[in-house]
Amino acid sequence: QVQLVESGGGLVQAGGSLRLSCAASGRIRAIYAVGWFRQAPGKEREFVAAITWSGDRTGYVDSGKGRFTISRDHAKNTVSLQMNSLKSEDTAVYYCAQIGWNKGWVTSPAHYGSWGQGTQVTVSS
């Protein structure tokens, strides 16, 4: 079993920055990649960014390219999402989740598991 815990959400003005963290524990060797997803009220959960546990591959939603950076801290077993130039449309609950080696690199949330409890990000305009 893998456990993931998010932290770092909050309220920020448009144009500001936030850094989210996802701490992993348990069967970490089973993790192929960790992804960040978000869900706004009345909308489906969507992919935001992902990184392989080795750190050799990253991917981003088009709206996050150039603004978001995902990274992995080997020593702390954490995956962070640095979000800059935040916009009101970034407001959502952000979740991290992991995908195993048998599924490889996919961005659909349906293939991910071990979802964290989520952290609220609110961007005021």
Secondary structure, DSSP 4 states (H G I P E B T S, - for coil): -EEEEEE--EEEETT--EEEEEEEEESGGGEEEEEEEEE-TTS--EEEEEEETTSS-EEE-GGGTTTEEEEEETTTTEEEEEE-S--GGG-EEEEEEEEETTT-S---GGG-BS----EEEEEE-
